[in-house]
């Protein structure tokens, strides 16, 4: 089972309020696949271990420009107090070379644990 990091939305995963994620890449994932939601998967320091949050089952995978995100989707991403413009800006700032027109992978999931 692959690991998927949710460092910025750990609490939303634990609460079960996040139901969609956008990723630069991950075009290989398919509905029915299961992933292990982890706090952090890259840049672990010596002795630091993976922290498993929950297990997710992929429900729907689509590719779309980042700018296609709606306010409802920002909420589903786990940011109810953020505007869509703020989300797009945050996403682009955290993904080198990303612009609002960049095609990203939208991954809808459900909790299985």
C-alpha positions in Angstrom: 0.0 0.0 0.0 1.4 3.4 -1.0 1.8 6.2 1.5 0.2 9.6 0.9 1.4 12.5 3.0 -1.1 14.9 4.6 1.3 17.2 6.5 -0.8 20.3 6.0 -4.1 18.7 6.7 -3.3 16.1 9.3 -6.2 17.2 11.6 -8.7 17.2 8.8 -7.8 13.6 8.0 -8.0 12.6 11.6 -11.4 14.3 11.9 -12.7 12.8 8.6 -13.6 16.2 7.2 -11.2 16.1 4.2 -12.7 14.1 1.3 -10.6 15.3 -1.7 -7.0 16.1 -2.3 -5.1 17.7 -5.2 -1.7 16.4 -6.2 1.0 17.4 -8.7 1.5 13.9 -10.1 -0.3 10.8 -8.8 -1.9 10.3 -12.3 -1.3 6.6 -11.9 -3.8 6.1 -9.0 -7.2 4.5 -9.8 -10.6 4.2 -8.1 -10.5 1.2 -5.7 -6.8 1.7 -4.8 -6.1 2.0 -1.1 -3.5 4.4 0.3 -2.1 4.9 3.8 -2.6 8.5 4.9 0.5 9.5 6.8 1.6 12.7 8.5 4.9 13.0 6.6 6.6 10.6 4.2 9.6 12.5 2.9 12.4 14.1 4.7 12.2 11.9 7.8 15.1 12.4 10.1 17.2 9.5 11.4 15.1 7.6 13.9 11.9 9.3 12.8 9.1 6.9 11.8 6.1 7.2 9.6 3.0 8.2 11.5 -0.1 6.5 10.0 -3.3 8.5 10.2 -5.9 6.5 8.4 -6.5 4.2 5.4 -8.2 5.7 2.4 -9.9 4.2 -0.6 -9.8 6.1 -3.8 -13.3 6.9 -5.2 -12.6 9.1 -8.2 -9.6 10.4 -10.0 -9.6 13.3 -12.5 -7.1 15.7 -14.1 -8.0 19.3 -14.3 -6.3 22.8 -14.1 -5.8 24.0 -10.6 -7.9 27.0 -11.4 -11.0 24.8 -11.8 -11.3 24.4 -8.1 -14.6 25.7 -6.6 -15.2 27.1 -3.2 -17.0 23.9 -2.3 -13.9 21.9 -3.2 -11.7 24.2 -1.1 -13.9 23.2 1.9 -13.6 19.5 0.9 -9.9 20.0 0.8 -10.0 20.9 4.5 -9.8 24.7 4.3 -13.3 26.0 5.1 -12.0 29.5 6.0 -9.9 29.9 2.8 -11.1 31.4 -0.5 -10.4 29.6 -3.7 -7.9 32.3 -4.7 -6.0 31.8 -1.4 -6.0 28.0 -1.9 -4.7 28.4 -5.5 -2.0 30.7 -4.2 -1.0 28.4 -1.3 -0.9 25.3 -3.7 1.3 27.1 -6.2 3.6 28.4 -3.5 4.2 24.9 -2.3 4.7 23.2 -5.7 7.6 24.5 -7.7 6.6 25.6 -11.2 2.9 25.4 -10.5 0.6 28.0 -11.9 -3.2 28.2 -11.8 -3.3 26.7 -15.3 -1.2 23.6 -14.2 -3.1 20.4 -14.7 -3.2 18.6 -11.4 -4.7 15.3 -10.2 -7.9 15.6 -8.2 -8.3 12.6 -5.9 -11.6 11.9 -4.2 -11.5 9.3 -1.4 -13.5 7.7 1.4 -12.3 6.4 4.8 -12.1 2.7 5.2 -10.9 2.3 8.8 
